Amino acid sequence: MGFADLHIHTMYSWDGTASISAILKYVVEKTNLNVIAITDHDEIIGALRAEQIAYRYGIEIVTGSEVSTSEGHLLALFIREKVPPAMSLVDTVRFVAKLGGICVAAHPMAIGSPSLSAETITKALQIADVAETLVGIEAINCGLFHQSSNFLATQLAESLPVASLANSDSHILQTIGFGVTGFEGKTAFDLRSALQAHQTKAINHAHATPQIIVPTWLKFFLLKKIGWVRWNPNPMQPLRLGRAKLVI
C-alpha cells in the first residue's frame, strides 16, 4: 500500500511557513509518504516548482491548489494552471475537469473557515459530469481548526459515492503526514486511479496538541513575515534559514 498527504501548504500560501525544499526533505526523512500534493491557496506556482525539484528527493508530487469557490474550499489536483477563485462549486469542478484534474472537498462542514456544506456537495454529485471529477471528500482533516468536523465529514463520505481521504492540511513541517490517504500502489498514477475508483483509506496520525502546534506555526509565520524561511540547498545538507524571495 502507498501513502499520500494531499493537502500541504508552502510559503506561497499566505499562512504557509516552509519552503518547498524544506518540505521535500522533511517528507523523505520524517515520513513514510510516497506521494504528496502541494495545494497553496488559490495558487499553483509552489506546486509547479516542487515538481521541478522533486527528483532530487525521490518523492512524487501532485500539482494542485486549494481553490476558494464561492461556496467553500476545494482541492484541485493534477492541474498545471491556476484555477480562478470565487466561482461556484459546480463551475469550479468543471473548470478543473477541462484542465485534466480531479477534485476533493476540503474540510467539509468545518467551522471557522470557508467550507463546503453537505447539501452543496450532495447536490453537486447528482450532476453526472461533476461527479466524474469531484471524486473525494476529506473525511479527516488534521488542520488545527478543522478536526472537530471530522466525524461529520467521515459520515458524509461514507454516505456518498466518493473516495475518503485523510490529509494534514499542513502549514508547518512538523504536521506533514498527520493525515494520510492509503491507496493500492505507490505512484501518483496509482493514487489517481484509486481516487477515481473510490478505493482509498483515510488514516489519522495526528498526535500533537494545539499547545505545540500554535507556537511553532506562529514562530515560523513571523519569520516569513520578515523575509526568512527554512530551506534546503541540497538534499544531503541540513535545513537552514534563507531569504524567502531567493530560495525554493
C-alpha positions in Angstrom: 0.0 0.0 0.0 1.1 3.5 -0.8 0.6 6.6 1.4 -0.2 10.2 0.4 -0.8 13.5 2.0 -2.7 15.7 -0.5 -3.1 18.9 1.4 0.1 20.7 2.1 0.8 24.5 2.1 4.1 26.2 1.3 5.4 29.8 1.7 3.3 30.6 -1.4 0.2 30.4 0.8 -0.3 33.5 2.9 -0.4 31.3 6.0 2.2 28.7 4.9 5.7 28.8 6.5 8.1 26.4 4.8 9.9 26.5 1.5 9.4 23.7 -1.0 12.8 22.2 -0.5 12.3 22.1 3.3 9.0 20.2 2.8 10.5 17.7 0.4 13.4 17.0 2.8 11.1 16.6 5.7 8.8 14.2 3.8 11.6 12.0 2.8 13.4 11.9 6.2 10.5 12.0 8.6 7.5 10.3 7.0 6.6 7.2 5.0 4.7 9.1 2.3 5.1 8.1 -1.3 3.2 11.0 -2.8 2.4 14.5 -1.7 0.3 17.3 -3.2 1.2 20.9 -2.8 -2.0 22.8 -2.5 -1.4 26.5 -1.8 -4.4 28.9 -1.5 -5.6 29.9 -5.0 -2.0 29.4 -6.3 -0.2 26.9 -8.5 3.4 28.2 -8.6 4.5 26.4 -5.5 3.3 23.0 -6.8 5.0 23.5 -10.2 8.3 24.4 -8.5 8.0 21.4 -6.2 7.6 19.2 -9.3 10.7 20.7 -10.8 13.0 19.6 -7.9 11.2 16.5 -6.6 13.6 14.2 -8.4 16.4 15.2 -6.1 14.5 13.8 -3.2 12.8 10.8 -4.7 9.2 11.8 -3.9 6.3 12.1 -6.3 4.4 15.4 -6.5 0.8 16.0 -7.4 0.4 19.6 -8.6 -2.6 21.2 -7.0 -4.3 24.1 -5.4 -6.8 24.8 -2.6 -9.3 26.8 -4.5 -11.7 29.3 -2.8 -15.0 28.6 -4.5 -17.9 30.9 -3.7 -19.3 28.0 -1.5 -16.2 26.8 0.2 -12.7 25.4 -0.3 -12.0 22.7 -2.8 -8.8 20.8 -3.5 -7.9 20.8 -7.3 -5.4 18.0 -8.0 -3.4 17.0 -11.1 -3.6 20.5 -12.6 -1.0 22.7 -14.2 -2.8 26.0 -14.4 -4.2 28.4 -11.8 -8.0 28.0 -11.1 -9.9 31.3 -10.7 -11.3 31.7 -7.3 -14.9 32.8 -6.4 -16.7 30.6 -9.0 -19.5 28.2 -7.8 -18.5 24.7 -6.8 -20.0 23.2 -10.0 -18.3 25.8 -12.3 -15.0 25.3 -10.5 -15.2 21.5 -10.8 -16.0 21.8 -14.5 -13.0 24.2 -14.9 -10.7 21.7 -13.2 -12.1 18.9 -15.5 -11.0 21.0 -18.5 -7.5 21.2 -17.1 -7.5 17.4 -16.8 -7.6 17.4 -13.0 -9.8 15.9 -10.3 -11.3 17.5 -7.1 -11.7 16.7 -3.4 -13.9 18.6 -1.0 -11.6 20.1 1.6 -12.6 20.1 5.3 -16.3 20.0 4.6 -18.6 21.5 7.2 -15.7 22.9 9.2 -16.5 25.8 11.4 -14.3 28.9 11.2 -13.1 28.6 7.6 -14.9 28.6 4.2 -16.1 25.0 3.9 -18.5 23.2 1.6 -21.7 22.1 3.2 -23.0 18.6 3.0 -26.0 19.8 1.0 -23.8 21.6 -1.6 -21.6 18.6 -2.1 -24.5 16.2 -2.3 -26.3 18.3 -4.9 -23.2 18.7 -7.0 -22.6 14.9 -7.1 -26.1 14.5 -8.6 -24.8 16.1 -11.8 -23.1 13.4 -13.9 -20.2 15.3 -15.3 -19.4 16.9 -11.9 -19.4 13.6 -10.2 -16.8 12.3 -12.6 -14.4 15.0 -11.4 -15.4 15.6 -7.8 -14.1 12.2 -6.7 -13.4 12.6 -3.0 -14.1 14.1 0.4 -11.6 15.0 3.1 -13.1 12.7 5.7 -10.2 13.6 8.1 -8.5 16.9 8.0 -5.8 17.2 10.6 -5.6 21.0 10.5 -5.7 22.7 13.9 -9.1 24.3 13.4 -10.9 21.6 11.4 -10.7 18.4 13.4 -14.0 19.0 15.2 -15.8 18.4 11.9 -14.1 15.1 11.0 -16.8 12.9 12.5 -19.5 14.5 10.3 -17.2 14.6 7.3 -16.5 10.9 7.7 -20.2 10.1 7.9 -20.8 12.2 4.8 -18.0 10.5 2.8 -19.4 7.1 3.8 -22.9 8.0 2.6 -21.8 9.2 -0.9 -20.1 7.5 -3.9 -16.7 9.2 -3.2 -13.2 8.4 -2.0 -12.5 9.1 1.6 -9.2 10.9 2.2 -7.2 12.0 5.3 -4.8 14.9 4.8 -2.7 17.0 7.1 -3.7 20.5 5.8 -0.1 21.3 7.0 1.2 24.8 7.3 4.3 23.8 9.2 6.8 21.0 8.6 6.0 19.2 11.8 2.4 18.4 10.9 3.0 16.9 7.5 1.8 13.3 7.4 -0.7 13.8 10.3 -3.4 12.8 7.9 -2.6 10.1 5.4 -4.6 8.6 2.5 -3.8 5.0 1.8 -4.1 3.5 -1.7 -3.1 0.4 -3.7 0.2 1.0 -5.4 3.0 3.6 -4.8 2.9 6.2 -7.6 0.8 9.3 -8.3 -0.7 7.4 -11.2 -1.8 4.6 -8.9 -3.2 7.2 -6.5 -5.3 8.9 -9.1 -6.7 5.6 -10.2 -7.6 4.7 -6.6 -9.3 8.1 -6.1 -11.4 7.8 -9.2 -12.3 4.2 -8.2 -13.2 5.5 -4.7 -10.8 2.9 -3.2 -8.8 4.8 -0.7 -8.4 4.7 3.1 -8.4 7.7 5.5 -5.8 7.3 8.3 -5.4 9.7 11.2 -1.9 10.1 12.5 -2.4 13.4 14.3 -0.8 13.4 17.8 0.4 16.9 18.6 -1.7 19.3 20.7 -2.6 22.9 19.9 -0.2 24.0 22.7 2.6 22.6 20.5 1.3 23.5 17.0 0.3 27.1 17.5 3.6 28.4 18.9 5.5 26.6 16.3 3.4 28.0 13.5 3.5 31.5 14.9 7.3 31.4 15.2 7.8 30.5 11.5 4.9 32.6 10.3 6.6 35.7 11.9 9.9 34.7 10.4 8.3 34.5 7.0 6.7 37.9 7.5 10.2 39.4 7.9 11.5 37.5 4.9 13.0 34.3 6.2 12.1 30.6 5.7 13.7 27.3 6.3 15.1 25.8 3.1 17.4 23.0 1.9 20.1 23.9 -0.6 20.9 20.2 -1.2 19.2 17.0 -0.1 22.4 15.9 1.7 22.6 19.1 3.8 20.6 20.2 6.8 17.8 22.8 6.7 18.9 26.4 7.1 17.3 29.8 7.1 17.2 31.7 3.8 15.7 34.8 2.2 12.1 33.8 1.2 12.4 35.6 -2.1 15.6 33.9 -3.1 15.1 30.3 -2.2 12.8 27.4 -3.3 
